[in-house]
Amino acid sequence: MSTADLIRQRLAVLEPETFTLEDESAQHKGHAGAASGGGHFRLTLVSPRFRNLSTLARHRLVYESMGELMQREIHALSITALTPEEL
């Protein structure tokens, strides 16, 4: 299973209405952090689960959902986390 598939699977718990994931790893080729094999991703996630949460709390939910993927498979994750009303 690809890293992108694993990310999608993990984020399903947040009940996303919209999910966009871009693998930007190729743009970071040669970067010291990329040497470990971890990818660079840009995520946009729209979920009603983010209602009444601060940006920090939303990001924490995403990171908690990622679990150990943040230790190996993902080196960098840029997050845009919105509620459906914020679109």
N, C-alpha and C positions, 0 to 999 in steps of 0.2 A: 504494500500500500504506500502511495506517495505521501510526502509530508503534507501537501495540500489536502489530500483526502483525510489524513489524520486530523488536521486542523478543523476541517468541516465536520467531521464526526464528533470531535470534542465540543465544538460550539453549538451543536444541536440542542444541548441542555438550556441554552439561552433563548430558544424558540425564535430564531431570527426570521423576520419578514423579508429582509433583504440582506444578501451576503455577497460581498465582492472581495476576492483575494487575488492580489498580484504578487507574483514571485519576482523580486527585484535582485535576486542573487547575482545574476550575470553582471549587473552594474557595479558590483562590489568585488569582483574578481581581483585577487591579489591583496585585498584588505586583510590585515593581520587577524581580525576576528573571524573572517570567513575561512581561514586555514583549518579550523577545527571541523569544517564540513557543515556547520549550521547555516541555514538560509536566512535571507533578508526578505521580509514580507510586508506588504501594505494591506491592511484590512479595513473595510468599511462594513459595519454591522448595524442594522436597524432592528431593534427589539423592544417590545413593550416592557420587558424586564428592566429596562434602564430608566423607566419613569421614576421621578423623584430622587434620582441618584446624582451625585456630583460626578464630574468627569473622572476624578480619581477613583471613586467607588465603581464606576463603570469599567475602568481599566483593570481594577483589581478582579472584578468578576471574570473578565476575559482571561487574565493571567492565571487565575485559579482553575478555570476550565482547561487551560493548556497543560497544566501539571508539569510532568517531567519533560515534555516536548521543549520547554523553555531552557532546559539544561543541555540539550544535545542538538536536536533537529532544527531549532530556531535560534539564530544568533541575534536577530533584530526584528522587532515587530512594531510597525507604525499603526496606531489604532485610531479610527474615527468611529465612535460609538454614539448612536442617535436613537431617539424614540421615534415612532412613526409620525408624531406631530411635528417633529423638527425637520422633516424632509422639505 
